[in-house]
Amino acid sequence: MSRLLTAALVVAIAAGSAQAGKFNRKLNIDDKAPVFSDLPGIDDKSHSMSDCKKNVIVVAITCNHCPVAVAYEDRIVEFAKKYGDKIGFIAINVNNIPQDKLDKMKIRAKEKGFTFPYLYDESQKIGRQLGASVTPEFFVINKDRKIVYMGAMDDNMNADKVTKNYLSAAVDAVLKGETPEVQETRARGCSVKYENKRSD
C-alpha cells in the first residue's frame, strides 16, 4: 500500500511540475496570460490589459534601479518604436523599493523618452502571476491571450554583442500567424524584489 501511495505521489509531483515552463516556475507556453487591471501609469491614468485591443501584446517586467534593466532601456525604446501600433507594448514595475516608486518611474521615463505605458503594480500580483523572476523579463501574448514566448529580449547584455534577438523573432512569427521557433529562454537580470506576503 505504501509503495502505491509513493508512486501516486511521484506521479502527482511530476504532473504538477509539468505545469511550469523550463525556466519559469509559474507558467508554461500556451497558458492563458494573467491579466492586470487599474494599474497606475506614468501618465497618471489607470491601465488594464483589456484596454489593449492588439492581436499581439508584449509585457515587460522591468524597473529603474537594476543595472541590467538600465542596460536594456535603449533597446526597449527602440523595440517599441520599431513595432509601433502593430503590437501593444506595456512595461510594468513591481518593485517597491524607493528608487522604483511611481514618482521615480516618471522621472526615468521622461529622461529616456518612453513612448509606451510604464505601469506600477505595488501589489506585485502581476509579476507573481507571470512568474517573473528578474528585470527585465518579457512575455509575448497572442490574440487568444495565451503566452507564446517568455524570457530574455536577446542573448547578450552588451548590445554590440547580440547575435540573437529572441523577442523580435517571436513577435515577427506571431504577427505572421506562426509559432516562434524559440518559445522560452532564461531571462537575465536583477532579482525582482518580491515582499514576503503573497497576493495571488
C-alpha positions in Angstrom: 0.0 0.0 0.0 2.8 2.4 0.9 4.5 1.7 -2.4 1.3 2.5 -4.3 1.0 5.7 -2.3 4.6 6.7 -3.0 4.1 6.0 -6.7 0.9 8.1 -6.8 2.8 10.9 -5.0 5.6 10.8 -7.6 3.1 11.0 -10.4 1.3 13.9 -8.8 4.5 15.8 -8.3 5.5 15.2 -11.9 2.2 16.3 -13.1 2.4 19.5 -11.0 5.9 20.3 -12.3 4.7 19.8 -15.9 2.5 22.9 -15.4 5.5 25.2 -15.4 8.0 26.1 -18.1 11.6 25.2 -18.4 12.8 28.4 -16.7 9.5 29.9 -15.5 8.2 28.3 -12.3 4.7 29.6 -12.7 3.7 29.5 -16.4 4.2 27.3 -19.5 3.9 28.2 -23.1 0.2 28.2 -24.3 -1.0 29.0 -20.8 -3.6 31.7 -20.6 -1.9 35.0 -19.8 -2.8 36.5 -16.4 -4.5 39.9 -16.6 -4.0 43.1 -14.7 -6.4 46.0 -14.1 -6.4 49.5 -12.8 -2.6 49.9 -12.6 -1.4 53.5 -12.3 0.9 54.7 -15.1 3.4 57.5 -15.5 0.7 59.3 -17.4 -1.4 59.5 -14.2 -4.0 57.3 -15.7 -5.3 53.8 -14.7 -4.5 51.0 -17.2 -5.9 47.5 -17.6 -4.8 44.7 -20.0 -8.3 44.8 -21.5 -7.6 48.3 -22.8 -5.2 46.9 -25.4 -7.1 45.5 -28.4 -4.0 44.5 -30.4 -3.6 40.9 -31.6 -0.1 40.8 -30.0 0.8 42.2 -26.6 4.3 42.3 -25.1 4.6 42.7 -21.4 8.0 43.7 -20.0 8.6 43.3 -16.2 11.3 45.9 -15.6 12.3 48.6 -13.1 14.5 51.7 -12.6 17.3 50.6 -10.3 18.6 47.4 -11.9 21.7 47.9 -14.0 20.6 45.2 -16.4 17.2 46.8 -16.9 19.0 50.1 -17.4 21.3 48.5 -20.0 18.2 47.4 -21.9 16.3 50.7 -21.8 17.5 52.0 -25.2 16.8 48.6 -26.7 13.3 48.6 -25.2 12.6 52.1 -26.5 13.9 51.0 -30.0 11.8 47.9 -29.9 8.6 49.9 -29.0 9.3 52.3 -31.8 10.1 49.6 -34.3 6.7 47.8 -33.8 4.7 51.0 -33.2 1.0 50.3 -33.3 1.4 46.8 -34.7 1.5 45.5 -31.2 0.7 46.5 -27.7 3.8 47.1 -25.6 3.5 47.5 -21.8 6.2 47.9 -19.2 5.4 47.1 -15.6 7.4 47.8 -12.5 6.5 45.6 -9.5 9.4 46.6 -7.1 8.5 48.6 -4.1 11.9 49.9 -3.1 12.2 53.8 -3.1 14.0 54.1 -6.4 11.3 52.1 -8.1 8.3 54.0 -6.9 6.0 55.7 -9.4 7.4 59.2 -8.8 10.9 57.9 -9.8 9.4 56.0 -12.7 8.0 59.2 -14.2 11.4 60.9 -14.0 13.2 57.9 -15.6 10.6 57.6 -18.4 10.9 61.3 -19.2 14.7 61.1 -19.3 14.7 58.1 -21.6 11.7 59.2 -23.8 9.5 56.2 -23.1 6.6 56.2 -25.6 4.8 53.2 -24.1 2.8 52.7 -20.9 5.0 52.2 -17.9 2.9 51.0 -15.1 3.4 50.4 -11.3 2.0 47.4 -9.5 2.5 48.0 -5.9 0.7 44.7 -5.1 3.3 42.8 -7.1 0.4 40.5 -8.2 1.0 40.5 -12.0 4.7 39.8 -11.5 3.9 36.8 -9.3 1.2 35.5 -11.7 3.6 35.8 -14.7 6.3 34.0 -12.7 8.7 36.9 -13.5 11.9 36.4 -11.5 14.2 39.1 -12.9 14.2 42.5 -14.5 13.9 42.8 -17.4 11.8 39.8 -18.4 9.5 39.7 -21.4 6.2 37.9 -22.2 4.6 37.7 -25.7 0.8 37.2 -25.7 -1.1 36.3 -28.8 -4.7 37.1 -29.9 -6.1 34.3 -27.9 -4.3 35.9 -24.9 -2.0 32.9 -24.4 1.7 33.1 -23.6 3.7 32.3 -26.8 7.1 33.5 -25.7 8.7 34.3 -22.3 12.2 35.1 -21.2 15.1 37.4 -22.4 15.0 40.0 -25.1 18.2 38.8 -26.6 21.4 36.8 -26.0 23.7 39.4 -24.6 23.5 42.2 -22.1 26.1 44.1 -24.3 24.1 45.5 -27.2 27.1 45.3 -29.5 27.5 41.6 -28.9 23.9 40.5 -29.5 23.6 37.7 -32.1 20.0 36.5 -31.4 17.0 38.7 -30.7 14.5 36.3 -29.3 11.8 38.8 -28.6 11.7 40.3 -32.1 11.8 36.9 -33.6 8.9 35.8 -31.5 6.8 38.9 -32.3 7.6 38.6 -36.0 6.5 35.0 -36.0 3.2 35.7 -34.1 2.4 38.6 -36.4 2.6 36.2 -39.3 0.4 33.7 -37.5 3.3 31.4 -36.9 4.7 29.7 -33.8 8.0 31.2 -32.6 11.0 28.9 -33.2 12.3 29.7 -29.7 9.5 30.0 -27.2 11.3 30.2 -23.9 14.7 31.4 -22.7 16.3 32.2 -19.4 15.9 35.8 -18.6 18.9 37.6 -17.2 18.8 40.5 -14.8 18.3 41.5 -11.2 16.0 39.5 -9.0 12.5 41.0 -8.6 12.2 42.4 -5.1 9.2 40.4 -4.0 7.9 41.0 -0.5 7.2 38.1 1.8 3.4 38.5 1.7 1.7 36.8 -1.3 -1.2 38.5 -3.1 -2.0 35.9 -5.8 
